[in-house]
Amino acid sequence: MTSLPLLLVDGHHLLYRAWYGFAARIHSRDKQHDRTGVFGFAALLRKAQLQHAPGHEVFVVFDAENGTQERVEQDDAYKANRAAQPDPGLMESLIHVKAALDESGVRWIEQDGCEGDDAIATLTVLARRHGRPVDVMSGDKDFLQLLADTEVRLLNTMLAEHRRYSTGLDVVARYSVSASQWPDYRALTGDPADNIAGVRGIGTKTAARLLREGRSLEQIPADELRPTWAEQWPDALRWREMIRLDHKVDLPDELLTGTPTPALPRAALLLERLRLW
């Protein structure tokens, strides 16, 4: 495998952004089918390739339907704040998105029983083992923990151009903790997106102070913890393990090719090829 740069795309994040992020709906010519999801996904991915990943290998990762099961077994509140039944139009779009990726020559995976975040973490470690720089395209801050490796960046194309890439140095500058401490920090402060409450009474500044000098949760002296915090510490330790990404997911061999992904077609042309207009 070569040292070709790799762009790993959080597929569900990009699809949600496409489905909900356009000012007007995009329909088929007969007005019977909403194509906003697949059109938006294809357009946003093409734009990202043109602006940020020309000549890169592009690989898309999706969450499996049963991907959260293992973490829910640890805490049944995990992601319980999310809709049990997503918008049916969005789910229909997912089928077309996968067909569009196949038509475009973009490889993808939806690993049974696996959250996409863990598959991305595993592929990141695999690519880095072969000396490949990796960009992860997502707005999910859980990926900040991957930035402990200086050759890994987080790309959020929703942000202003000068802020789109985050590195390990940016994590330190913004949060006063290192990328490797992100699960500890997030366990203390909470993560509303995943319905992780965090320790009551600990905000961002207090969390950074408790984790100073590279401490982990276990290394914080007991005399620095208020009694109410100490009572919640078992929860914090459990939350941290849920936030930590699994770098050892059992994925099929040779998912990554080490070759550049072809230039992606315009979204309208792609939908024409797939007879979705």
C-alpha positions in Angstrom: 0.0 0.0 0.0 1.2 3.5 -0.9 1.4 6.6 1.2 -1.4 8.1 -0.7 -3.6 10.5 1.5 -6.9 9.0 2.6 -10.2 10.8 3.1 -12.5 8.9 5.4 -16.1 10.2 5.2 -18.7 9.9 7.9 -21.5 8.8 5.6 -24.5 9.2 7.9 -23.3 12.7 9.0 -23.0 13.8 5.4 -26.4 12.3 4.5 -28.1 14.1 7.4 -26.4 17.3 6.4 -27.6 16.8 2.8 -31.2 15.9 3.8 -31.7 18.8 6.3 -29.3 21.4 5.0 -30.7 22.5 1.7 -32.9 25.6 1.6 -35.3 24.0 -0.9 -36.2 20.4 -1.6 -34.9 18.7 -4.8 -37.5 16.5 -6.5 -37.6 14.2 -9.5 -39.0 15.7 -12.6 -42.4 14.1 -12.0 -42.4 15.7 -8.5 -43.2 12.3 -7.0 -39.8 11.6 -5.3 -37.7 13.7 -3.0 -34.1 13.4 -4.2 -32.6 16.0 -1.8 -30.6 13.4 0.2 -28.8 11.7 -2.7 -28.4 14.9 -4.7 -27.0 16.8 -1.7 -24.8 13.9 -0.7 -23.3 13.6 -4.2 -22.8 17.4 -4.5 -21.2 17.9 -1.1 -18.9 14.9 -1.6 -17.8 16.1 -5.0 -17.2 19.6 -3.6 -15.1 18.2 -0.8 -13.0 16.1 -3.2 -12.4 19.1 -5.5 -11.5 21.5 -2.7 -9.8 19.2 -0.1 -9.0 15.8 -1.5 -7.9 15.8 -5.2 -5.8 12.7 -5.8 -6.8 11.2 -2.5 -8.4 7.8 -1.9 -12.0 8.5 -0.7 -13.7 6.0 1.4 -17.2 6.3 3.0 -18.3 4.6 6.2 -21.9 4.2 7.3 -23.4 3.2 10.7 -25.0 -0.2 10.8 -28.6 -0.3 11.9 -27.6 -2.3 15.0 -24.3 -0.5 15.5 -25.1 1.1 18.9 -26.1 -2.2 20.5 -22.9 -2.7 22.4 -22.8 0.8 23.9 -26.5 0.7 24.7 -25.8 -2.5 26.7 -23.4 -0.4 28.8 -25.9 2.4 29.3 -29.4 2.3 27.9 -29.5 6.1 27.8 -26.9 6.1 25.0 -28.4 8.0 22.0 -31.9 7.5 23.5 -32.6 11.2 22.7 -32.5 10.4 19.0 -35.6 9.6 17.0 -36.4 5.9 17.1 -37.8 6.1 13.5 -35.8 8.4 11.2 -37.5 10.3 8.4 -38.5 7.5 5.9 -37.4 9.7 3.0 -33.9 10.0 4.5 -33.7 6.2 4.9 -34.8 5.8 1.3 -32.1 8.2 0.3 -29.5 6.0 1.9 -30.2 3.2 -0.6 -29.7 5.7 -3.5 -26.6 7.1 -1.9 -24.9 3.7 -1.9 -25.9 3.2 -5.5 -24.4 6.6 -6.4 -21.2 5.8 -4.6 -20.9 2.5 -6.6 -21.6 4.4 -9.8 -18.9 7.0 -9.0 -16.2 4.4 -8.1 -16.2 5.3 -4.4 -15.7 2.4 -2.0 -17.9 2.2 1.1 -18.8 0.0 4.0 -21.6 -0.6 6.5 -20.3 -3.2 8.9 -22.9 -5.2 10.7 -23.0 -4.5 14.4 -20.6 -1.6 14.1 -20.9 2.1 14.6 -19.4 4.0 11.8 -17.1 5.9 14.2 -15.4 2.7 15.2 -14.9 1.6 11.6 -13.4 5.0 10.8 -11.1 4.7 13.8 -10.0 1.2 12.7 -9.3 2.3 9.1 -7.4 5.3 10.4 -5.1 3.2 12.4 -4.7 0.8 9.5 -3.8 3.6 7.1 -1.4 5.2 9.5 0.3 1.8 10.0 1.2 2.1 6.3 2.4 5.7 6.6 -0.7 7.3 5.0 -1.9 10.7 6.2 -5.6 10.6 7.0 -8.4 13.2 6.9 -11.7 12.4 8.6 -14.6 14.3 7.2 -17.3 14.8 9.9 -18.7 17.3 12.3 -18.6 14.7 15.1 -16.2 15.8 17.8 -15.7 12.3 19.0 -13.1 12.1 16.2 -10.9 14.6 17.9 -9.4 11.8 19.9 -7.9 10.5 16.7 -5.9 13.7 16.4 -3.3 12.4 18.9 -1.6 11.3 15.7 -0.1 14.4 14.0 -0.8 12.9 10.6 -4.5 12.8 11.2 -6.9 15.8 10.7 -10.6 16.3 11.2 -12.3 18.1 8.2 -15.6 19.9 8.8 -16.6 21.5 5.6 -19.6 23.3 7.3 -17.1 25.7 8.9 -15.4 28.8 7.5 -12.6 27.8 5.2 -9.8 28.9 7.7 -11.3 26.7 10.4 -12.2 23.6 8.5 -9.3 21.5 9.5 -8.6 20.5 13.1 -5.3 19.0 14.4 -4.1 17.9 17.8 -2.7 21.4 18.4 -6.1 22.9 17.8 -7.6 20.6 20.4 -5.1 21.9 23.0 -5.7 25.5 22.0 -9.5 25.2 22.1 -10.1 22.9 25.1 -6.8 23.0 27.1 -6.6 19.2 27.0 -4.8 16.9 24.5 -6.5 14.9 21.9 -5.7 11.7 23.7 -7.6 13.1 26.8 -10.7 13.8 24.8 -12.7 10.8 26.1 -11.9 11.8 29.7 -12.8 15.4 29.0 -16.0 14.5 27.3 -17.0 12.1 30.1 -16.7 15.0 32.5 -18.4 17.6 30.5 -21.0 15.5 28.7 -22.1 15.0 25.1 -25.7 16.0 24.4 -25.5 14.5 20.9 -25.1 11.0 22.4 -27.2 11.7 25.5 -24.2 11.4 27.8 -24.9 13.7 30.8 -21.5 14.4 32.1 -20.7 15.0 35.8 -23.1 17.5 37.4 -21.2 20.7 38.4 -18.2 20.2 36.1 -18.0 22.5 33.1 -15.3 22.9 30.5 -12.9 25.0 32.6 -13.1 22.7 35.6 -12.7 19.6 33.4 -9.5 21.1 31.9 -8.2 21.9 35.3 -8.8 18.4 36.7 -7.1 16.9 33.6 -4.1 19.3 33.7 -0.6 17.9 33.0 -2.0 15.0 31.0 -4.0 13.3 33.7 -6.6 10.7 33.1 -9.7 10.3 35.3 -7.9 7.7 37.4 -5.0 10.1 38.1 -7.1 12.9 39.6 -6.4 13.1 43.3 -9.5 12.3 45.4 -9.0 15.5 47.4 -9.7 17.5 44.3 -13.1 16.0 43.8 -16.2 17.3 45.5 -18.3 14.6 47.2 -21.1 15.0 44.6 -18.5 14.5 41.8 -17.0 11.4 43.5 -20.5 9.9 43.7 -20.7 10.2 39.9 -17.2 8.9 39.2 -18.3 5.3 38.3 -20.6 6.9 35.7 -17.8 9.0 34.3 -15.6 6.0 33.9 -18.3 4.1 32.1 -19.1 7.1 29.9 -15.4 7.4 29.0 -15.3 3.9 27.7 -18.4 4.5 25.6 -16.8 7.7 24.1 -13.5 5.9 23.3 -13.4 4.8 19.7 -12.7 1.1 19.0 -9.6 0.9 16.9 -9.8 -2.9 16.4 -13.1 -3.5 14.6 -13.0 -6.8 12.6 -13.3 -5.4 9.1 -12.9 -7.2 5.8 -9.3 -7.3 4.4 -8.2 -5.0 1.6 -11.0 -2.4 2.0 -8.4 0.3 1.2 -6.9 0.2 -2.3 -4.1 2.8 -1.9 -5.1 4.3 -5.3 -6.7 7.7 -6.0 -10.5 7.8 -6.3 -11.6 9.1 -9.8 -12.9 12.6 -10.1 -16.6 12.5 -9.0 -19.3 13.4 -11.5 -21.7 16.3 -11.0 -24.7 15.3 -8.9 -27.2 16.0 -11.7 -25.3 13.8 -14.1 -25.0 11.0 -11.5 -28.8 11.0 -10.9 -29.4 10.9 -14.6 -27.2 7.8 -14.9 -29.1 6.2 -12.0 -32.5 7.1 -13.6 -33.5 8.9 -10.4 -34.7 12.1 -12.2 
